[in-house]
Amino acid sequence: MTVFGEAFGLPPGHMLREVRSASQTRGKRAVGWRWEHEEYDAGGALVAVYESWTTQGADPLDADAANGIEGFIKYSPHGWPLRRFGSPPAGFSGGYGPGPALA
């Protein structure tokens, strides 16, 4: 299982698909990473979407990274927030889909 699958607590038989990833910068300095993943069940149905982040500037998939993923928000396929771990960094927009934003 991937670092992300473990962090999100994926059940056996489910898979993650990375939708996008991007380094976050302030000026010319890297200050973190953001990702979006989709979770599918064994039958191929979309069951959740995740937005995750780190603000350390290191790639958590690198074995030498200090702490890896600092937080994530799990959304239903309809965009409703289901779970949040950690606090989003300042300026994090969040808000996948039409559901209400998490405060």
PyMOL CGO cylinders between C-alpha atoms (Angstrom):
from pymol import cmd
from pymol.cgo import CYLINDER

trace = [
    CYLINDER, 0.00, 0.00, 0.00, 1.20, 3.53, -0.74, 0.3, 1, 1, 1, 1, 1, 1,
    CYLINDER, 1.20, 3.53, -0.74, 2.04, 6.18, 1.84, 0.3, 1, 1, 1, 1, 1, 1,
    CYLINDER, 2.04, 6.18, 1.84, -1.22, 7.89, 0.91, 0.3, 1, 1, 1, 1, 1, 1,
    CYLINDER, -1.22, 7.89, 0.91, -3.29, 4.70, 1.20, 0.3, 1, 1, 1, 1, 1, 1,
    CYLINDER, -3.29, 4.70, 1.20, -1.94, 4.10, 4.69, 0.3, 1, 1, 1, 1, 1, 1,
    CYLINDER, -1.94, 4.10, 4.69, -2.52, 7.72, 5.75, 0.3, 1, 1, 1, 1, 1, 1,
    CYLINDER, -2.52, 7.72, 5.75, -6.09, 7.69, 4.42, 0.3, 1, 1, 1, 1, 1, 1,
    CYLINDER, -6.09, 7.69, 4.42, -6.86, 4.27, 5.96, 0.3, 1, 1, 1, 1, 1, 1,
    CYLINDER, -6.86, 4.27, 5.96, -7.90, 2.60, 2.69, 0.3, 1, 1, 1, 1, 1, 1,
    CYLINDER, -7.90, 2.60, 2.69, -9.71, -0.72, 3.15, 0.3, 1, 1, 1, 1, 1, 1,
    CYLINDER, -9.71, -0.72, 3.15, -8.35, -3.85, 1.45, 0.3, 1, 1, 1, 1, 1, 1,
    CYLINDER, -8.35, -3.85, 1.45, -9.36, -4.06, -2.20, 0.3, 1, 1, 1, 1, 1, 1,
    CYLINDER, -9.36, -4.06, -2.20, -9.66, -0.30, -2.67, 0.3, 1, 1, 1, 1, 1, 1,
    CYLINDER, -9.66, -0.30, -2.67, -7.25, 1.65, -4.86, 0.3, 1, 1, 1, 1, 1, 1,
    CYLINDER, -7.25, 1.65, -4.86, -6.09, 5.25, -5.16, 0.3, 1, 1, 1, 1, 1, 1,
    CYLINDER, -6.09, 5.25, -5.16, -5.61, 7.19, -8.36, 0.3, 1, 1, 1, 1, 1, 1,
    CYLINDER, -5.61, 7.19, -8.36, -3.58, 10.39, -8.22, 0.3, 1, 1, 1, 1, 1, 1,
    CYLINDER, -3.58, 10.39, -8.22, -5.49, 13.10, -10.05, 0.3, 1, 1, 1, 1, 1, 1,
    CYLINDER, -5.49, 13.10, -10.05, -2.99, 15.92, -9.63, 0.3, 1, 1, 1, 1, 1, 1,
    CYLINDER, -2.99, 15.92, -9.63, -0.04, 17.08, -7.61, 0.3, 1, 1, 1, 1, 1, 1,
    CYLINDER, -0.04, 17.08, -7.61, 1.84, 20.35, -7.41, 0.3, 1, 1, 1, 1, 1, 1,
    CYLINDER, 1.84, 20.35, -7.41, 4.57, 21.94, -5.38, 0.3, 1, 1, 1, 1, 1, 1,
    CYLINDER, 4.57, 21.94, -5.38, 3.49, 25.02, -3.51, 0.3, 1, 1, 1, 1, 1, 1,
    CYLINDER, 3.49, 25.02, -3.51, 5.81, 28.00, -3.62, 0.3, 1, 1, 1, 1, 1, 1,
    CYLINDER, 5.81, 28.00, -3.62, 6.14, 31.38, -1.99, 0.3, 1, 1, 1, 1, 1, 1,
    CYLINDER, 6.14, 31.38, -1.99, 8.15, 33.53, -4.34, 0.3, 1, 1, 1, 1, 1, 1,
    CYLINDER, 8.15, 33.53, -4.34, 10.85, 31.19, -5.61, 0.3, 1, 1, 1, 1, 1, 1,
    CYLINDER, 10.85, 31.19, -5.61, 10.95, 29.07, -2.44, 0.3, 1, 1, 1, 1, 1, 1,
    CYLINDER, 10.95, 29.07, -2.44, 9.20, 25.69, -2.18, 0.3, 1, 1, 1, 1, 1, 1,
    CYLINDER, 9.20, 25.69, -2.18, 6.96, 25.60, 0.90, 0.3, 1, 1, 1, 1, 1, 1,
    CYLINDER, 6.96, 25.60, 0.90, 5.06, 22.36, 0.41, 0.3, 1, 1, 1, 1, 1, 1,
    CYLINDER, 5.06, 22.36, 0.41, 3.08, 20.01, -1.81, 0.3, 1, 1, 1, 1, 1, 1,
    CYLINDER, 3.08, 20.01, -1.81, -0.61, 19.45, -2.59, 0.3, 1, 1, 1, 1, 1, 1,
    CYLINDER, -0.61, 19.45, -2.59, -2.29, 16.35, -4.03, 0.3, 1, 1, 1, 1, 1, 1,
    CYLINDER, -2.29, 16.35, -4.03, -5.70, 15.17, -5.09, 0.3, 1, 1, 1, 1, 1, 1,
    CYLINDER, -5.70, 15.17, -5.09, -6.52, 11.45, -5.12, 0.3, 1, 1, 1, 1, 1, 1,
    CYLINDER, -6.52, 11.45, -5.12, -9.63, 9.44, -5.97, 0.3, 1, 1, 1, 1, 1, 1,
    CYLINDER, -9.63, 9.44, -5.97, -10.50, 6.25, -4.08, 0.3, 1, 1, 1, 1, 1, 1,
    CYLINDER, -10.50, 6.25, -4.08, -12.21, 3.39, -5.93, 0.3, 1, 1, 1, 1, 1, 1,
    CYLINDER, -12.21, 3.39, -5.93, -13.72, 0.23, -4.47, 0.3, 1, 1, 1, 1, 1, 1,
    CYLINDER, -13.72, 0.23, -4.47, -13.03, -3.28, -5.82, 0.3, 1, 1, 1, 1, 1, 1,
    CYLINDER, -13.03, -3.28, -5.82, -15.88, -2.88, -8.33, 0.3, 1, 1, 1, 1, 1, 1,
    CYLINDER, -15.88, -2.88, -8.33, -14.40, 0.33, -9.76, 0.3, 1, 1, 1, 1, 1, 1,
    CYLINDER, -14.40, 0.33, -9.76, -16.93, 2.74, -8.21, 0.3, 1, 1, 1, 1, 1, 1,
    CYLINDER, -16.93, 2.74, -8.21, -15.67, 6.12, -6.97, 0.3, 1, 1, 1, 1, 1, 1,
    CYLINDER, -15.67, 6.12, -6.97, -16.11, 6.18, -3.19, 0.3, 1, 1, 1, 1, 1, 1,
    CYLINDER, -16.11, 6.18, -3.19, -14.09, 9.23, -2.07, 0.3, 1, 1, 1, 1, 1, 1,
    CYLINDER, -14.09, 9.23, -2.07, -11.87, 12.11, -3.14, 0.3, 1, 1, 1, 1, 1, 1,
    CYLINDER, -11.87, 12.11, -3.14, -8.95, 13.31, -1.02, 0.3, 1, 1, 1, 1, 1, 1,
    CYLINDER, -8.95, 13.31, -1.02, -7.11, 16.63, -0.92, 0.3, 1, 1, 1, 1, 1, 1,
    CYLINDER, -7.11, 16.63, -0.92, -3.83, 16.39, 0.98, 0.3, 1, 1, 1, 1, 1, 1,
    CYLINDER, -3.83, 16.39, 0.98, -0.91, 18.66, 1.74, 0.3, 1, 1, 1, 1, 1, 1,
    CYLINDER, -0.91, 18.66, 1.74, 2.46, 19.08, 3.36, 0.3, 1, 1, 1, 1, 1, 1,
    CYLINDER, 2.46, 19.08, 3.36, 4.00, 22.43, 4.16, 0.3, 1, 1, 1, 1, 1, 1,
    CYLINDER, 4.00, 22.43, 4.16, 7.56, 21.26, 4.71, 0.3, 1, 1, 1, 1, 1, 1,
    CYLINDER, 7.56, 21.26, 4.71, 8.83, 21.58, 1.17, 0.3, 1, 1, 1, 1, 1, 1,
    CYLINDER, 8.83, 21.58, 1.17, 9.88, 17.92, 1.11, 0.3, 1, 1, 1, 1, 1, 1,
    CYLINDER, 9.88, 17.92, 1.11, 8.30, 15.23, -1.02, 0.3, 1, 1, 1, 1, 1, 1,
    CYLINDER, 8.30, 15.23, -1.02, 6.77, 12.74, 1.47, 0.3, 1, 1, 1, 1, 1, 1,
    CYLINDER, 6.77, 12.74, 1.47, 7.21, 9.93, -1.03, 0.3, 1, 1, 1, 1, 1, 1,
    CYLINDER, 7.21, 9.93, -1.03, 10.97, 10.39, -0.62, 0.3, 1, 1, 1, 1, 1, 1,
    CYLINDER, 10.97, 10.39, -0.62, 12.29, 7.91, 1.94, 0.3, 1, 1, 1, 1, 1, 1,
    CYLINDER, 12.29, 7.91, 1.94, 14.36, 10.68, 3.55, 0.3, 1, 1, 1, 1, 1, 1,
    CYLINDER, 14.36, 10.68, 3.55, 11.40, 13.06, 4.09, 0.3, 1, 1, 1, 1, 1, 1,
    CYLINDER, 11.40, 13.06, 4.09, 10.91, 14.02, 7.71, 0.3, 1, 1, 1, 1, 1, 1,
    CYLINDER, 10.91, 14.02, 7.71, 7.18, 13.77, 8.36, 0.3, 1, 1, 1, 1, 1, 1,
    CYLINDER, 7.18, 13.77, 8.36, 5.32, 13.09, 5.10, 0.3, 1, 1, 1, 1, 1, 1,
    CYLINDER, 5.32, 13.09, 5.10, 1.67, 14.05, 4.76, 0.3, 1, 1, 1, 1, 1, 1,
    CYLINDER, 1.67, 14.05, 4.76, 0.63, 16.73, 7.25, 0.3, 1, 1, 1, 1, 1, 1,
    CYLINDER, 0.63, 16.73, 7.25, -3.08, 16.65, 6.57, 0.3, 1, 1, 1, 1, 1, 1,
    CYLINDER, -3.08, 16.65, 6.57, -5.95, 15.73, 4.31, 0.3, 1, 1, 1, 1, 1, 1,
    CYLINDER, -5.95, 15.73, 4.31, -9.66, 16.21, 3.74, 0.3, 1, 1, 1, 1, 1, 1,
    CYLINDER, -9.66, 16.21, 3.74, -11.78, 13.26, 2.59, 0.3, 1, 1, 1, 1, 1, 1,
    CYLINDER, -11.78, 13.26, 2.59, -14.88, 14.05, 0.51, 0.3, 1, 1, 1, 1, 1, 1,
    CYLINDER, -14.88, 14.05, 0.51, -17.79, 11.89, -0.62, 0.3, 1, 1, 1, 1, 1, 1,
    CYLINDER, -17.79, 11.89, -0.62, -18.16, 11.48, -4.40, 0.3, 1, 1, 1, 1, 1, 1,
    CYLINDER, -18.16, 11.48, -4.40, -20.78, 14.25, -4.14, 0.3, 1, 1, 1, 1, 1, 1,
    CYLINDER, -20.78, 14.25, -4.14, -18.36, 16.71, -2.54, 0.3, 1, 1, 1, 1, 1, 1,
    CYLINDER, -18.36, 16.71, -2.54, -19.47, 16.50, 1.08, 0.3, 1, 1, 1, 1, 1, 1,
    CYLINDER, -19.47, 16.50, 1.08, -16.58, 16.64, 3.56, 0.3, 1, 1, 1, 1, 1, 1,
    CYLINDER, -16.58, 16.64, 3.56, -16.41, 13.39, 5.52, 0.3, 1, 1, 1, 1, 1, 1,
    CYLINDER, -16.41, 13.39, 5.52, -13.16, 13.58, 7.46, 0.3, 1, 1, 1, 1, 1, 1,
    CYLINDER, -13.16, 13.58, 7.46, -10.33, 15.99, 8.10, 0.3, 1, 1, 1, 1, 1, 1,
    CYLINDER, -10.33, 15.99, 8.10, -6.92, 15.23, 9.52, 0.3, 1, 1, 1, 1, 1, 1,
    CYLINDER, -6.92, 15.23, 9.52, -4.63, 18.15, 10.34, 0.3, 1, 1, 1, 1, 1, 1,
    CYLINDER, -4.63, 18.15, 10.34, -5.14, 21.83, 9.71, 0.3, 1, 1, 1, 1, 1, 1,
    CYLINDER, -5.14, 21.83, 9.71, -4.97, 23.15, 6.16, 0.3, 1, 1, 1, 1, 1, 1,
    CYLINDER, -4.97, 23.15, 6.16, -2.22, 25.71, 5.55, 0.3, 1, 1, 1, 1, 1, 1,
    CYLINDER, -2.22, 25.71, 5.55, -3.11, 29.38, 5.14, 0.3, 1, 1, 1, 1, 1, 1,
    CYLINDER, -3.11, 29.38, 5.14, -4.52, 30.02, 1.69, 0.3, 1, 1, 1, 1, 1, 1,
    CYLINDER, -4.52, 30.02, 1.69, -5.67, 26.41, 1.19, 0.3, 1, 1, 1, 1, 1, 1,
    CYLINDER, -5.67, 26.41, 1.19, -8.89, 26.66, -0.79, 0.3, 1, 1, 1, 1, 1, 1,
    CYLINDER, -8.89, 26.66, -0.79, -10.21, 23.13, -0.25, 0.3, 1, 1, 1, 1, 1, 1,
    CYLINDER, -10.21, 23.13, -0.25, -13.80, 22.60, -1.25, 0.3, 1, 1, 1, 1, 1, 1,
    CYLINDER, -13.80, 22.60, -1.25, -13.98, 19.72, -3.72, 0.3, 1, 1, 1, 1, 1, 1,
    CYLINDER, -13.98, 19.72, -3.72, -17.48, 19.50, -5.21, 0.3, 1, 1, 1, 1, 1, 1,
    CYLINDER, -17.48, 19.50, -5.21, -20.70, 21.21, -4.12, 0.3, 1, 1, 1, 1, 1, 1,
    CYLINDER, -20.70, 21.21, -4.12, -20.69, 20.28, -0.42, 0.3, 1, 1, 1, 1, 1, 1,
    CYLINDER, -20.69, 20.28, -0.42, -20.17, 22.82, 2.36, 0.3, 1, 1, 1, 1, 1, 1,
    CYLINDER, -20.17, 22.82, 2.36, -16.66, 24.00, 3.15, 0.3, 1, 1, 1, 1, 1, 1,
    CYLINDER, -16.66, 24.00, 3.15, -14.96, 22.84, 6.34, 0.3, 1, 1, 1, 1, 1, 1,
    CYLINDER, -14.96, 22.84, 6.34, -14.11, 25.63, 8.75, 0.3, 1, 1, 1, 1, 1, 1,
]
cmd.load_cgo(trace, "trace")
